[in-house]
Amino acid sequence: MKKQKGFSLIELLIVVAIILIIAAIAIPNLMRARMSANESSAAGSLRTINTAEVSYATTYPTTGFGTLPALGAPGPGACTPSVATGCFIDWNLATNGGGAGKDGYTFTVTGVSLTGYASLGNALTINQTGTRSFCSNQSGVIYYKAGANGCSPTADVPLQ
């Protein structure tokens, strides 16, 4: 009788079962890590917007603070600074990733005036791309609201 080489069906099924168990443990941790990275990126993007707003208001004092498109470039590539395109932030942030969001978040700047503005970063999908929304204003402090989109610098918790 010949000796067969290779693995039996039972041995292969056991290996596949072990791989599935390991994947079931690892995937939720991977998703939490991705949401955490998205939230860190969103807070960093709001810091970038705050810095750009101060630079824009200093450069164009008669205009005051600027809208999100006014802070950035009109498109990818070279940028010529003007009131309409300040060139203080990259095109990807200024256009929210071309309309699809940036790192799981969308950003808006509202209430633009000579004396103030409000910036907001909302998760594209709560509990999938992020668990918190972030906001800031001319004070430069970043606030967050857990579990929902929408944030208010006057009502929510400052980010530590």
N, C-alpha and C positions, 0 to 999 in steps of 0.2 A: 504494500500500500504506500502511495506517495504522501509525503508531508506537504501540506498546503502552506503557502506563504501569504501574509496579509492579515487583515483584521476581520473579525466576525461582525455580523450585523449588530449584535448586542453591544459589543465594545464601541462601535461607532455611535450607537444611540446614547450610550452613557456619556461619551465625550460631547455630543451635541447638547444633551441635557445640562451638563456642567457649564458649557458656554452660555446657554440661555439664562441660567441662574445668575451668572456673573454679569451678563448684560442687564438683567432686571434690576440688579443692585446699582450698577454704574450709571445708567441713563438718567434717573432722577437727579443724581448728584451733578451730572453734566448740565442738566437744564437749570438747576439752581445756580451753578457757577456762571452760566451764560447770562442769566437775569442779573446777577450781581455785577458782571462786567458791563452790561448795558446801562445799569443804574450809575455806575462810576463814570462811564462815558457821558451820560446825560448831565451829571453834576459838573463835569469838566467842561462840557459844551456851554453850560450856563455861565461858568466862570469866564470862558472865552468871550461870550456875548457881553458880559458886564464890562470887561476890559475894553472891548471894541466900542461899546457905547460911550465910555468916558473919553476914549481917544477921538471918536467921531465928534462928540460935543465940544471938545477942546479945539479940534481942527476947524470945525464949522460952527462957531459960537452963535451966529445969527439964526442957524437952523435948529440948534439944540440936539436932542437925541434923535437917532435914526431908526427906521424900520429895519427888519431883518435883511431884505434885499439891498437896502441902501448901505448896509454895513459891509456887504460882500462884493464879489466880482460878478460881472454880468454873465460869465460863462467860464468853463475851465480854461486855463492858460493865463496869458499875461493880462494885467489889469491896469487901467489908467485911473488914478484916484480922482474922484469928483464928488459933488454932493449926492448924486444919484448912485454912485458906486464907490464907496469909501475904501474898498480893498483892505479892510481890517480883519475880515474872517474869510475862510476859504469858501469856494463856490458850493461845495457839498453841504456845508452847514447853512449857508445863506438860502439855499433852495430846498432844505430838508431832504437831501439825497435825491434831488431831481423830482421831488414829490412823493417818494416812497418811504420817507423817514430816514433817520441816521442812527444806526446801531439800536434799532428797536424803539426809537422815540421820535416824536415830531416836535418842532419848536416854533413858537410864535412870539412876536414882540408887539404889544398893543399899548395904547395910551401914550403914544409918543408926543412929547411937547418940548418946550424949551427947558422945563424943569424936571421932567421925569419920564419914566417908561415902566412897563411891566413885561417881564419875559417869563415864558411858561414852557416846560418840557413835559409832554404827556406820553405815556407808554402806548405803543400801537395797539397792543392787546394786553390788558391787565392779567397778571399771573402767567403770562407766556413770554412776553418780551421785557416785563418789569412789574414790580409790585408797588411802586411809588411814583407819584408825579412830583416835579420840582418846579419852583418858581423863584423869581428874584425881582428886584426893582433897583432904582437908582442908589439905594443904600449899599448895594453890593453883597448883602447877606442872602444866602441861598436857603430856601425853606422847602419842606417836603410834606406831602400828604400820603399816608399809607393806604393801600387798598382801593384807590379810586383815582380817576383822572380829574384834573382841576385842582388848583392850589392857590392859596392867597397869602401874600406876605403879612397881612394883618391878622390872620386867623390860624395859621399852621405853624409847625414846629421848625425852628432853625436847624439846619444841618450842622452837625458837630465836626 
